[in-house]
Amino acid sequence: RTRRTMAAMALFSVTAARVAPVAGARAPARVVARVGSVVPKRRVVFGASRLNTASPRLTAGVRSRTVRVAAASEDAAETETAAAEKKKGAENEEAGSGFRQLLGIRGGAQTTDIWKIRLQLTKPVTWVPLIWGVMCGAAASGHYTWTPENFGKALLCMFMSGPLLTGYTQTINDWEDREIDAINEPNRPIPSGAISEFDVQVQIYVLLFGGWAAAWTLDQWCEHEFPVVTLLTLFGSFVSYIYSAPPLKLKQEGWRGNYALGASYIALPWWAGQAVFGELTLDVMILTILYSWAGLGIAIVNDFKSIEGDRRMGLVSLPVAFGVEKAKWICVGSIDATQLAVAAYLRTIGEVGYSNVLLALIFPQIFFQFKFFLPDPVKNDVKYQASAQPFLVFGLLTTGLAWGHHINAIGA
């Protein structure tokens, strides 16, 4: 028995010597564990001591691998999250681009849907000031009451001023600017070929005649002895044409072009709304003509994005004529000075409360001018208009309400 034990020990020694160079530190532990039952108690204790000495290294290795696996899992999770967020951002950008396309805002997506293209040409985002102007005129009349009939008249007047006649103005402007847009915005419907020349011409005449028909209907509905709304519509259509089309093409002439555009956005819809619900008087016409200087400033904002194309085509817009630095101060100066002058005028006719409200609406516009527009009018033109224009149009409504209150006070 002793001989068998000694032979086993010898076999153990040879096996351990052969395995150790390959298996490294872990081999003795495996061998000891395998033959522990035949090794004397003293040797087993020695083997166990060696095994216990190796255990911390084994544990550290397992922990290291666990940490590396956990880190890899976290990196994979972060990568998946980033990919999901990127995909969501791309989807949101695509949706936003489609929305901008429908509103006619720069940067909109391209489409082959002819009705979406027709809507884009009318630039629905530009309807809002005209529709609002009708509301201001109705308020300034001092006679608007919330009856179904008056509400119907107001809706028809807004539809005439916004979708029909503003749509006509924007479509003919894009048609006449197709060569400039091929430089500045080649993805627009006309220069890109997304809509045919025939379809554009049809749209121009449908919108124009539709606006005239709506104006005539309003005159008949209001029982005007003189068709004042129709006359205003014919005059506005003429201004729109000479603004965009040769031989006059007022937009080439800087000051006159921008003022004509500003008056079309402020004075004309105001006059139409007041004529529908009251009497259009000379004093309010002068007030709104002066207020149109603020509209001139708004028109200048739109010129900054077209500087390069205007310069190539010989259009003398104010940013081209004066440079970006001077033109941006002319722009904000005309907007602010006009509204401050109107606020002062309202105080002189006793409408102090409305004057204070108008002043409160001017200061946020000045803030956004310094935050967005003045630092970079080319890059931030849309952002500035989206932030500041709501305060300007509410200032217009405040002025209209003040005038209506003044008219009723005089009548009382």
Secondary structure, DSSP 4 states (H G I P E B T S, - for coil): -HHHHHHHHHHHHHHHHHHHHHHTTHHHHHHHHHHTTTS-HHHHHHHHHHHHHHHHHHHHHHHHHHHHHHHHHHHHHHHHHHHHHHHHHHHHHHHHHHHHHHHT-TTPPP---HHHHHHHHH-GGGHHHHHHHHHHHHHHHS-----HHHHHHHHHHHHIIIIIIIHHHHHHHHHHTHHHHHHH-TTSHHHHTSS-HHHHHHHHHHHHHHHHHHHHHHHHHTT-SS-HHHHHHHHHHHHHHHHHSTTT-GGGGTHHHHHHHHHHHHHHHHHHHHHHHS---HHHHHHHHHHHHHHHHHHHHTTGGGHHHHHHHT---HHHHHHHHHHHHHHHHHHHHHHHHHHHHHHHTT-HHHHHHHHHHHHHHHHHIIIIITT-TTTSHHHHHHHHHHHHHHHHHHHHHHHHHHHHHHH-
